[in-house]
Amino acid sequence: MSAMLALQVDGLSVTHAAADGARTVVSGVSFELARGRILGIAGESGCGKTQLLLALLGLSPPGAQVSGSALLSGRQLVGADRRVLRSLRGNRIAMVFQDPMTALNPYLTIGTQLAEVLQVHRGLSKSQALLHSQHMLEAVGIDAPARRLRQHPHELSGGMRQRVLLAMALLCEPDVLLADEPTTALDVTVQAQILDLLLDLRERLGMAVVLVTHDMGVLAQVADDVAVMHAGVLVEQGPVQQLFDAPQSSATQSLLAAARQLSPTAQSLI
């Protein structure tokens, strides 16, 4: 594996058991992601995008069968020991989950949940971890970050909870960030701030990003490469401008056509 590759996925498949037989929700997906690059993954709801990200983290639902290969800076993730995966998750590879309400523990304060990441993976004291967490909340655009650390998830808006998840994922400055619809619940101003932050981290840390989104305009702004999934299969991938200028698959053509219809500004972006 090249030293420049942060993530190399080869023939990854995810199969779930069902009453009427096994169902493959991700089928033979392969891609490479270099350090400092942003890969956008697009596709219709239910096409397997989130299942792909969960499989990379070893978080597929019980009973799911994951096959193929996924190398994180040369370390195999598929079939890895649970202790190894725990040491990597939130540390060298992190994920911003799509639903902030279920991803955060409703019984614990924001500060406790953020600080735990740094205490476990970096060995910081709780006071050190809370101070670092406060700075990260500020970096993702949350006002009064010291007060937010003392609050519980239900006291924050949906957009603020989404930013907390992003802050949590970025605390250890991972090699690879998996972002599942990270800007969906945010207004356009905050969305721009988050995208700028991702671009800054890419430049400053060489962080690689897998960005899942339905917003083709977002991909046009920040992605280096785009992969399109349909019914669990990666049907097309390539440099963002090339794929947008000359889409080859009907799935890509449909996504771009829908984006142009939904947004009067999409034409200029895409």
C-alpha positions, -999 to +999 in steps of 0.1 A: +000+000+000+013+034-009+025+055+020+003+083+007-029+063+010-049+068+041-077+044+032-078+015+007-111-004+002-111-034-020-142-055-028-161-046+004-195-062+008-221-062+035-248-089+037-277-089+062-298-119+071-335-116+063-365-138+066-366-143+029-329-149+025-297-129+028-296-094+013-265-077+001-267-040+009-231-032-001-216-051-030-180-052-040-171-015-033-135-005-040-118+029-038-086+045-026-083+077-006-051+096-004-041+117+025-053+153+022-081+143-003-119+145+001-140+118-015-177+126-019-201+097-019-235+103-033-266+082-040-302+078-033-315+070+002-311+034+011-284+028-015-259+016+011-238+047+018-242+046+056-238+008+057-205+012+039-192+036+065-204+015+095-186-015+080-154+004+078-157+011+116-167-025+125-201-012+136-223-032+112-255-045+129-254-079+147-256-108+122-242-088+093-215-104+073-187-081+061-162-093+035-134-078+014-106-056+026-103-021+042-068-009+050-064+022+073-028+033+067-020-003+061-039-018+090-068-042+082-101-031+095-123-059+082-123-088+108-100-069+131-100-077+168-126-056+188-098-041+210-079-030+179-110-014+165-118+004+197-083+018+198-087+031+162-123+044+163-124+081+174-087+082+173-072+074+138-106+070+121-137+089+132-173+093+121-198+121+122-231+102+124-262+113+106-286+114+135-272+136+163-301+128+187-294+090+188-256+094+185-253+114+217-260+099+252-290+118+266-280+111+302-245+126+300-234+162+296-218+174+263-185+180+282-184+145+297-190+129+262-163+150+245-137+147+273-140+110+273-126+108+238-094+126+248-091+108+282-092+074+265-072+081+234-048+108+245-045+102+282-054+138+292-068+147+326-104+156+327-097+193+331-073+193+301-098+173+280-126+198+289-104+228+279-095+212+246-132+203+240-142+239+247-118+251+220-131+225+195-167+236+201-157+271+194-139+260+162-171+244+149-191+275+155-209+269+188-215+300+209-208+301+246-188+268+244-180+267+282-217+267+290-225+241+264-201+217+280-224+217+311-256+211+291-272+178+280-281+170+243-318+178+247-309+214+257-293+220+223-308+225+189-305+198+162-279+219+143-259+224+175-260+187+183-247+180+148-218+204+154-210+186+187-207+154+168-183+170+144-163+184+172-162+150+189-149+134+156-122+160+152-108+160+187-080+135+181-073+149+146-079+115+129-062+103+097-096+096+081-129+113+089-161+096+078-188+123+076-224+110+070-245+140+060-226+164+084-243+196+072-279+184+066-294+200+097-274+233+095-284+266+080-263+278+050-241+301+071-231+274+095-228+249+067-203+271+050-183+273+083-183+235+087-171+230+051-144+256+055-133+238+087-131+205+068-110+221+041-087+237+066-081+204+084-074+188+051-048+214+043-033+217+078-033+181+090-034+161+057-067+145+070-086+124+044-123+128+044-152+106+031-181+129+028-216+114+023-242+139+012-273+143-010-262+178-018-244+178-051-236+215-047-216+207-015-196+180-034-190+205-062-175+229-036-153+207-015-148+172-030-117+162-050-133+130-062-168+117-063-182+081-061-218+074-069-236+044-053-268+028-066-285-002-050-254-011-030-230-009-060-205+018-067-215+026-103-192+055-111-162+074-096-137+100-107-124+135-103-153+159-093-152+181-124-148+152-148-177+133-133-200+164-132-191+175-168-195+141-184-215+116-161-215+081-175-240+063-154-278+069-154-277+072-116-252+101-117-272+118-145-303+115-124-287+130-093-273+159-112-306+166-130-325+165-096-300+189-081-305+214-109-343+212-106-342+217-069-319+246-067-317+276-091-280+280-081-271+244-087-265+250-124-236+274-116-222+251-090-224+219-111 
